[in-house]
Amino acid sequence: MNYKPFVLKTYPNENYYVRRRENTMQMYQDIVAYFDQHLKGMGSGVTRADGAAGGR
């Protein structure tokens, strides 16, 4: 099996969309923390500009 890490987060008094400012800010902090934990140091060395179609 090929397991993928994930985190299920819920925010107080929110439904499908996170709309309250304090919850939105926390959500983005949580996203950055997740990316830092799971993606830092895993880059291919290709930047977006290098990998863009038609880039020179």
HELIX and SHEET records of a PDB file:
HELIX    1   1 ARG A   21  LEU A   39  1                                  19    
HELIX    2   2 ARG A   48  GLY A   51  1                                   4    
END                                                                             
